[in-house]
Amino acid sequence: MAFSSFSYPCNLMVVGASDPRKQSLFASSLFGGASDLLCFHQQHRLLKGRKRSCISASLSERGEYHSQRPPTPLLDTINYPIHMKNLSIKELKQLSDELRSDVIFHVSKTGGHLGSSLGVVELTVALHYVFNAPQDKMLWDVGHQSYPHKILTGRRDKMHTMRQTNGLSGFTKRSESEYDSFGTGHSSTSISAALGMAVGRDLKGRKNSVIAVIGDGAMTAGQAYEAMNNAGYLDSDMIVILNDNKQVSLPTANLDGPIPPVGALSSALSRLQSSRPLRELREVAKGVTKQIGGPMHEIAAKVDEYARGMISGSGSTLFEELGLYYIGPVDGHNMDDLVTILREVKSTKTTGPVLIHVVTEKGRGYPYAERAADKYHGVTKFDPATGKQYKGSAPTQSYTNYFAEALIAEAEADKDIIAIHAAMGGGTGLNYFLRRFPERCFDVGIAEQHAVTFAAGLACEGLKPFCAIYSSFLQRAYDQVIHDVDLQKLPVRFAMDRAGLVGADGPTHSGSFDVTYMACLPNMVVMAPSDEAELFHMVATAAAINDRPSCFRYPRGNGIGAPLPPGNKGVPLEIGKGRVLIEGERVALLGYGTAVQSCFAAASLIESHGLRITVADARFCKPLDQALIRGLAKSHEVLITVEEGSIGGFGSHVAQFMALDGLLDGTTKWRPIVLPDRYIDHGAPVDQMVEAGLTPAHIAATVFNILGQTREALEIMS
């Protein structure tokens, strides 16, 4: 490895991998020629007056933010990265300022992930300036921070459609642009995918670079370490950029402010940022080495080893032990140094995996986002001049908040109830629980697999763990759900938020599959509330189940205004029992979860055409209310199951029972209404429901089509 010496703006630590062969190669360049070393020390003296942090003064100190499009004369000339290649460093800084203003303007009109995108503006500009996308592959972990990347890669004129129906995705998406090397939405996948691309490149005999940008929050997930461990072993050339903004880049808004990332890694990164004695000893060591002469690489390696072992006490960085060259910390808002470092790494042949530790500020350049990064992680439309977000008033709370209230009420009466989430305290509502019961609420980081098995261990000790995890994120821990929980019949309770379609976040976050993947497990109790009052009762039901695991799903969005139980204390339901809500004839709609509300509305449409039908609430998918299903099938010509879930879910379980019970052998017709067998793209919730065919009008038209009344069906759909 042949890095030359750099002139860094802050105290920089450059560590080779633990392989001695790599250390000697690296050390020989680290302690390079006298002119390089002199340049380094001159630069170091010039910068000693700066504050200790790697982050320089905020752009927001001179920024102005208007509701109209800001002037961006330089950005207006940049449609693709190729148009940046002849810019000077001064012009790149101007481009960054204009790009940041453009991000603020566009997100103020559409809503979206603001803070993380503002934090990587300079890094994004530097990457596209130094590397040659799309030939060079850039992967943005999670994708929250990808807005500047989208603007610079031919999509600026479509930014006003961000997260809207038929518009740009809020994440990177391969089908959207050739510059999006890998689709994202979930955390901690970038290093694995980048390593696969690097190995594939080598097998194909290609020469392009592969870069993964991953946040410190995403580094709390085990997959990142699995990938780095494998990368160190395979030794393929690739670059990992650790974007360290000292926050989990997910909606972790706390009632009392932002929550930093949890776990030992966060502390380790902080030590790397602030380890001045280690850096100062390295500076002394460089000067001594220069005077001694001789085999520089051997002496340098010894001094480097001494410095790390004596000062840090750890002997090496974690990344070094995994086989990655560590470079950093680097000021992620200093264009000169970002470009210098990236150029040097790019131009060095056979580097193996390199990790560049870049320190950034979430919300950088927008004072409101800088002061309250938690509140400006994901935003609604807002006024750029005041930072005020436009949030419509609603007569009811979100299902998430109702869940939190229900769980707090149960925990008030039962000291064994424990709450667990995976870096999603704000998203799951458990920050409210944390304020009331700080010793009984656990944020395990972006580590759903660990969260589930951690809960299993708590259940072994007689506690009552509630794992609150988004439906789409629980997919990441499916083996743990089966092997560690269901197989052992441990009473872990899964609260699956964001069930069903989720609007602007699109298919990466849609909870389409949880009924299918949970209801097939032999020991799992699977239920879904039809409204917020039922959610309170199902939280109470789950708390009362002590002999097996259970789960319940609830959607994004607000409740319907159903009367809540007294004192917010639910009443445990009889396991496996549904209820009939409207008595009718000929046709029965058996709804599961909040799809029951669509059944109500469909029944009203049908009644306006002269037919009163039955509506029932299944409540449970497992165990099914067999008596209810048998009664509906025998007393109606048509039984239709309705759910906001994929094939293989509630309707399939009903069909299985009816077939085995002989209920399909006669004249009874059964039809399922489910999500179509494809991914529903991002968009307004109402548009998604229309595309999925789950609106009340679609349900009513289905009823009339089955009855042979096509005229009525056409009238309803017209």
Residue pairs with C-beta under 8 A, 6 or more apart in sequence:
1 16
1 22
1 25
1 26
1 29
1 325
1 348
1 350
1 351
1 352
2 25
2 28
2 29
2 348
2 349
3 14
3 26
3 29
3 30
3 344
3 345
3 348
4 29
4 32
4 36
4 344
5 29
5 30
5 31
5 32
5 33
5 36
5 37
5 39
5 40
6 12
6 14
6 40
6 337
6 340
6 341
6 344
7 39
7 40
7 43
7 337
7 340
8 40
8 43
8 330
8 337
8 341
9 43
9 47
9 50
9 54
9 56
9 331
9 334
9 336
9 337
10 47
10 50
10 54
10 329
10 330
10 331
11 276
11 279
11 280
12 279
12 327
12 328
12 329
12 330
13 272
13 275
13 278
13 279
13 282
13 317
13 326
13 327
13 328
13 329
14 26
14 30
14 325
14 326
14 327
14 328
15 304
15 308
15 316
15 317
15 319
15 320
15 325
15 326
15 327
16 22
16 23
16 25
16 26
16 27
16 301
16 304
16 320
16 325
17 23
17 232
17 320
17 323
17 324
17 325
17 352
18 316
18 320
18 321
18 323
19 323
20 301
22 325
22 352
23 301
23 304
23 305
24 297
24 298
24 301
25 297
26 325
27 296
27 297
27 298
27 300
27 301
27 304
28 296
28 297
28 300
30 300
30 304
31 37
31 286
31 289
31 290
31 296
31 297
31 299
31 300
34 290
37 286
37 287
37 290
40 286
41 283
41 287
44 283
50 56
52 274
52 276
53 359
54 273
54 329
54 330
54 331
54 332
54 334
54 359
55 331
55 332
55 333
55 359
55 360
55 361
56 331
56 333
56 334
58 361
58 364
58 365
58 367
58 370
59 97
59 100
59 364
59 365
60 364
60 365
60 366
60 367
60 370
63 101
63 365
63 366
63 367
65 101
65 104
65 366
65 384
65 385
66 384
66 385
67 108
67 383
67 384
67 385
69 105
70 98
70 101
70 102
70 105
72 98
72 99
72 101
72 102
73 98
74 87
74 91
74 94
74 95
74 98
75 95
75 98
75 99
75 102
75 151
75 156
77 83
78 84
78 95
78 152
79 154
79 156
80 152
80 153
80 154
81 128
81 129
81 132
81 133
81 152
81 153
81 179
84 92
84 95
84 125
84 128
84 129
84 152
85 129
87 95
87 129
89 335
89 336
89 339
92 125
92 126
92 129
92 335
92 339
93 335
95 125
96 121
96 122
96 125
96 335
97 365
99 121
99 124
99 125
99 148
99 151
99 152
100 118
100 121
100 148
100 364
100 365
100 366
102 151
102 156
102 159
103 114
103 117
103 118
103 121
103 147
103 148
103 151
104 114
104 118
104 365
104 366
104 384
105 384
106 147
106 151
106 159
106 160
106 162
107 113
107 114
107 117
107 147
107 162
107 379
107 382
108 381
108 382
108 383
108 384
109 160
109 381
110 159
110 160
110 161
110 162
110 163
110 164
110 381
111 163
111 378
111 379
111 380
111 381
111 382
111 504
112 147
112 162
112 163
112 170
112 378
112 379
112 504
113 144
113 145
113 147
113 170
113 377
113 378
113 379
114 363
114 366
114 369
114 376
114 377
114 378
114 379
115 249
115 362
115 363
115 369
115 373
115 376
115 377
116 142
116 144
116 145
116 215
116 245
116 249
116 362
116 377
117 144
117 145
117 146
117 147
117 148
118 362
118 363
118 364
118 365
118 366
118 369
119 145
119 243
119 245
119 332
119 360
119 361
119 362
119 363
119 364
120 145
120 148
120 213
120 243
120 332
120 360
121 148
121 364
121 365
122 332
122 333
122 334
122 335
122 338
123 213
123 241
123 243
123 332
123 338
123 358
123 360
124 145
124 148
124 149
124 152
125 148
125 152
125 335
126 335
126 338
126 339
126 342
127 133
127 138
127 211
127 213
127 241
127 342
128 149
128 152
128 153
129 339
130 339
130 342
130 343
130 346
131 138
131 209
131 211
131 342
131 346
132 208
133 153
133 179
133 181
134 178
134 179
134 181
135 208
136 208
136 209
136 210
136 211
137 181
137 182
137 194
137 197
137 208
137 209
137 210
137 211
138 149
138 179
138 181
138 211
138 213
139 172
139 181
139 182
139 184
139 190
139 193
139 194
139 197
139 210
139 211
139 212
139 213
140 146
140 149
140 172
140 184
140 190
140 213
141 184
141 187
141 188
141 189
141 190
141 191
141 212
141 213
141 214
141 215
141 218
142 171
142 184
142 185
142 186
142 187
142 215
142 218
142 249
142 250
143 170
143 171
143 172
143 184
143 185
144 170
144 171
144 249
144 377
144 378
145 213
145 215
145 243
145 249
146 171
146 172
146 180
146 184
147 159
147 162
149 172
149 179
150 156
150 159
150 168
150 177
151 159
153 177
153 179
153 180
154 177
154 179
155 168
155 176
155 177
158 167
158 168
159 168
160 167
161 167
161 168
162 168
162 170
163 169
163 170
163 504
163 505
163 506
163 682
164 504
164 682
164 683
164 684
165 681
165 682
165 683
165 684
165 687
166 681
166 683
167 682
167 683
168 176
169 176
169 506
169 681
169 682
170 504
170 505
170 506
170 682
171 183
171 184
171 185
171 506
171 508
172 180
172 181
172 182
172 183
172 184
173 180
173 183
174 180
174 181
174 182
174 183
181 193
181 197
182 189
182 190
182 193
182 194
182 197
183 508
184 190
184 508
185 505
185 506
185 507
185 508
185 509
186 472
186 473
186 476
186 508
187 217
187 218
187 221
187 250
187 446
188 214
188 218
188 219
188 221
188 222
188 223
188 224
188 446
189 223
190 212
190 213
190 214
190 218
191 212
191 214
191 223
191 224
191 227
191 228
191 231
191 240
192 223
192 226
192 227
193 212
194 210
194 211
194 212
194 227
194 238
194 240
195 227
195 230
195 231
195 234
195 236
195 238
195 353
197 210
197 238
198 210
198 231
198 236
198 237
198 238
199 234
199 236
201 207
201 208
201 210
201 236
202 236
209 237
209 238
209 239
209 346
210 237
210 238
210 239
211 238
211 239
211 240
211 241
212 238
212 239
212 240
212 241
213 241
213 243
214 224
214 240
214 241
214 242
214 243
215 242
215 243
215 244
215 245
215 248
215 249
216 242
216 243
216 244
216 245
216 246
216 247
216 248
216 261
216 265
216 266
216 269
217 247
217 248
217 249
217 250
217 261
217 423
217 445
217 446
218 224
218 249
218 446
219 242
219 261
219 265
220 248
220 261
220 262
220 263
220 265
220 266
220 423
220 445
220 446
220 447
221 445
221 446
221 447
222 447
222 449
222 450
225 322
228 240
228 319
228 322
228 323
228 324
228 353
228 355
229 322
229 323
231 238
231 240
231 322
231 323
231 324
231 353
232 322
232 323
232 324
232 352
232 353
233 323
235 323
235 352
235 353
236 352
236 353
237 350
237 351
237 352
237 353
238 353
238 354
239 345
239 353
239 354
239 355
239 356
240 324
240 353
240 354
240 355
240 356
241 355
241 356
241 358
242 269
242 328
242 355
242 356
242 357
242 358
243 332
243 358
243 360
244 269
244 273
244 329
244 332
244 357
244 358
244 359
244 360
245 359
245 360
245 361
245 362
245 373
246 260
246 261
246 266
246 269
246 270
247 258
247 259
247 260
247 261
247 362
247 373
247 374
248 259
248 260
248 261
248 262
248 423
248 445
248 446
249 362
249 377
250 377
250 423
250 424
250 427
250 446
251 374
251 377
251 378
251 424
251 426
251 427
252 258
252 259
252 374
252 377
252 423
252 424
252 425
252 426
252 427
252 443
253 374
253 375
253 377
253 425
253 426
253 431
254 374
254 425
254 426
254 431
254 434
255 431
255 432
255 435
256 435
257 372
257 374
258 372
258 373
258 374
259 374
259 425
259 431
259 443
260 266
261 423
261 445
262 423
262 443
262 444
262 445
263 445
265 318
268 317
268 318
269 357
271 312
272 317
272 328
272 329
272 357
273 329
273 359
275 311
275 312
277 311
278 307
278 308
278 311
278 312
281 307
281 310
281 311
282 303
282 304
282 307
285 300
285 303
285 304
285 306
285 307
288 303
289 296
289 299
289 300
289 303
292 299
305 315
308 314
308 315
308 316
308 317
309 315
317 326
319 326
319 355
320 326
323 352
323 353
324 352
324 353
324 354
324 355
325 351
325 352
325 353
325 354
325 355
326 355
326 357
327 341
327 345
327 354
327 355
327 356
327 357
328 355
328 356
328 357
328 358
328 359
329 357
329 358
329 359
330 337
330 338
330 341
330 356
330 357
330 358
330 359
331 337
331 338
331 358
331 359
332 338
332 358
332 359
332 360
332 361
333 360
333 361
333 364
338 358
341 356
342 356
345 351
345 354
345 356
361 370
362 369
362 370
362 373
362 377
363 369
363 370
363 371
363 372
363 373
363 376
364 370
366 376
366 387
367 387
368 376
368 387
369 376
369 387
374 426
376 387
379 389
380 389
380 390
380 391
381 389
381 390
382 388
382 389
382 390
383 390
394 558
395 561
396 532
396 558
396 559
396 560
396 561
397 405
397 532
397 558
397 559
398 429
398 556
398 557
398 558
398 559
399 497
399 532
399 535
399 554
399 555
399 556
399 557
399 558
399 559
400 427
400 428
400 429
400 497
400 554
400 556
401 429
401 432
402 532
402 535
402 536
402 559
402 564
403 428
403 429
403 468
403 495
403 497
403 535
403 539
403 554
404 428
404 429
404 430
404 432
404 433
405 432
405 536
405 568
406 535
406 536
406 539
406 540
406 568
406 570
407 417
407 419
407 430
407 433
407 466
407 495
407 539
408 432
408 433
408 436
408 437
408 568
409 536
409 567
409 568
409 569
409 570
410 417
410 539
410 540
410 543
410 569
410 570
411 417
411 419
411 433
411 436
411 437
411 440
413 569
414 464
414 543
415 440
416 462
416 463
416 464
417 440
417 463
417 464
417 466
417 543
418 440
418 441
418 442
418 455
418 458
418 463
418 464
418 465
418 466
419 430
419 433
419 434
419 437
419 440
419 441
419 442
419 465
419 466
419 468
420 441
420 442
420 444
420 451
420 454
420 455
420 458
420 465
420 466
420 467
420 468
421 427
421 428
421 430
421 441
421 442
421 443
421 444
421 451
421 467
421 468
421 469
422 443
422 444
422 445
422 446
422 447
422 448
422 451
422 469
422 473
423 443
423 444
423 445
423 446
423 447
424 430
424 468
424 469
424 470
424 473
425 431
425 434
425 441
425 443
427 470
427 497
428 468
428 469
428 470
428 495
428 497
429 468
429 497
430 441
430 468
433 440
433 441
434 441
434 443
442 454
444 450
444 451
444 454
448 469
448 473
448 474
448 476
448 477
448 480
449 476
449 477
449 479
449 480
451 467
451 469
451 477
452 467
452 474
452 477
452 480
452 481
452 484
452 485
452 492
453 480
453 484
454 465
455 465
455 467
455 485
455 492
456 480
456 484
456 485
456 488
456 490
456 492
458 465
459 465
459 485
459 490
459 491
459 492
460 490
464 491
464 493
464 543
464 546
465 492
465 493
466 493
466 494
466 495
466 539
466 542
466 543
467 492
467 493
467 494
467 495
468 495
468 497
469 477
469 494
469 495
469 496
469 497
470 496
470 497
470 498
470 509
470 511
471 496
471 497
471 498
471 499
471 500
471 511
471 512
471 513
471 514
471 553
472 498
472 508
472 509
472 510
472 511
472 512
474 481
474 494
474 496
474 514
475 513
475 517
478 517
481 494
481 518
481 521
481 549
482 521
484 490
485 492
485 549
486 521
486 522
486 523
486 524
486 549
487 523
489 523
489 547
489 548
489 549
490 549
491 545
491 546
491 547
491 548
491 549
491 550
492 549
493 542
493 543
493 545
493 549
493 550
493 551
494 518
494 549
494 550
494 551
494 552
495 539
495 542
495 551
495 552
495 554
496 511
496 514
496 518
496 551
496 552
496 553
496 554
497 511
497 554
497 556
498 509
498 510
498 511
498 555
498 556
499 511
499 514
499 528
499 553
499 554
499 555
499 593
499 644
499 645
500 510
500 511
500 512
500 553
500 555
500 556
500 593
500 594
500 644
500 645
501 510
501 512
501 644
501 675
501 680
501 685
501 688
501 689
501 692
502 509
502 510
502 511
502 556
502 685
503 556
503 682
503 683
503 684
503 685
503 688
504 682
504 683
504 684
505 682
506 680
506 681
506 682
506 683
507 679
507 680
507 681
507 682
510 679
510 680
511 553
511 555
512 645
512 646
512 675
512 679
512 680
513 645
513 646
514 551
514 553
514 645
515 526
515 528
515 553
515 592
515 621
515 643
515 645
515 646
515 649
515 650
516 645
516 646
516 647
516 648
516 649
516 652
518 524
518 526
518 551
518 622
519 526
519 621
519 622
519 649
519 650
519 653
520 648
521 549
523 548
523 549
524 548
524 549
524 550
524 551
524 622
525 542
525 545
525 548
525 549
525 550
525 551
525 575
525 620
525 622
525 623
526 550
526 551
526 552
526 620
526 621
526 622
527 538
527 541
527 550
527 551
527 552
527 573
527 619
527 620
527 621
528 538
528 552
528 553
528 554
528 592
528 593
528 594
528 619
528 621
529 535
529 537
529 538
529 552
529 554
529 593
529 594
529 619
530 591
530 593
530 594
530 596
530 597
530 617
530 619
531 559
531 560
531 562
531 594
531 596
531 597
532 559
532 560
532 562
532 564
533 562
533 563
533 564
533 565
534 562
534 617
534 619
535 552
535 554
535 559
535 570
536 564
536 565
536 568
536 569
536 570
537 565
537 570
537 571
537 572
537 573
538 552
538 570
538 573
539 552
539 570
540 569
540 570
540 571
540 572
540 573
541 550
541 552
541 570
541 572
541 573
541 575
542 550
542 551
542 552
543 572
544 572
545 575
553 593
554 593
554 594
555 593
555 594
555 644
557 685
560 597
565 571
573 619
575 620
575 623
576 620
576 622
576 623
576 624
576 625
577 619
577 620
577 625
577 628
578 590
578 616
578 617
578 618
578 619
578 620
578 625
578 628
579 616
579 617
579 619
579 628
580 614
580 615
580 616
580 617
580 628
581 596
581 600
581 615
581 616
581 617
582 600
582 603
582 612
582 613
582 614
582 615
583 614
584 603
584 611
584 612
584 613
584 614
584 615
585 611
585 612
585 613
585 614
585 636
586 611
586 613
586 636
586 637
586 638
586 707
587 606
587 611
587 613
587 614
587 636
587 637
587 638
587 639
587 640
587 703
587 706
587 707
588 613
588 614
588 615
588 616
588 632
588 635
588 636
588 638
588 639
588 640
589 599
589 602
589 603
589 613
589 614
589 615
589 616
589 640
589 642
589 699
589 703
590 616
590 618
590 628
590 629
590 632
590 639
590 640
590 641
590 642
590 654
591 597
591 598
591 599
591 615
591 616
591 617
591 618
591 641
591 642
591 643
592 618
592 621
592 641
592 642
592 643
592 645
592 649
592 650
593 643
593 644
593 645
594 644
595 642
595 643
595 644
595 694
596 615
596 617
596 642
598 642
598 694
598 695
598 696
598 699
599 615
599 642
599 696
599 699
600 615
601 696
602 696
602 697
602 699
602 700
602 703
603 612
603 613
603 615
604 696
605 696
605 697
605 700
605 716
606 612
606 613
606 700
606 703
606 704
607 613
609 704
609 712
609 715
609 716
613 703
614 632
614 636
616 628
616 632
618 624
618 625
618 628
618 641
618 650
619 625
621 649
621 650
621 653
622 653
624 653
624 654
624 657
626 657
626 661
629 639
629 654
629 657
629 658
629 663
630 661
630 663
632 639
633 639
633 658
633 663
633 668
633 670
634 663
634 668
636 668
637 667
637 668
637 669
637 707
638 668
638 669
638 670
638 671
638 703
638 706
638 707
639 654
639 658
639 668
639 669
639 670
639 671
640 670
640 671
640 672
640 673
640 699
640 702
640 703
640 706
641 650
641 651
641 654
641 670
641 671
641 672
641 673
642 673
642 694
642 699
643 649
643 650
643 651
643 672
643 673
643 674
644 675
644 692
644 694
645 674
645 675
646 674
646 675
646 677
647 672
647 674
647 675
647 677
649 674
651 672
651 673
651 674
652 672
654 670
654 672
655 664
655 670
655 672
657 663
658 664
658 670
663 670
664 670
669 706
671 702
671 706
673 693
673 694
673 698
673 699
673 702
675 692
675 694
676 691
676 692
676 693
680 688
680 691
680 692
683 691
689 695
690 698
697 716
697 717
698 717
700 713
700 716
701 713
701 714
701 716
701 717
702 713
704 710
704 712
704 713
704 716
705 713
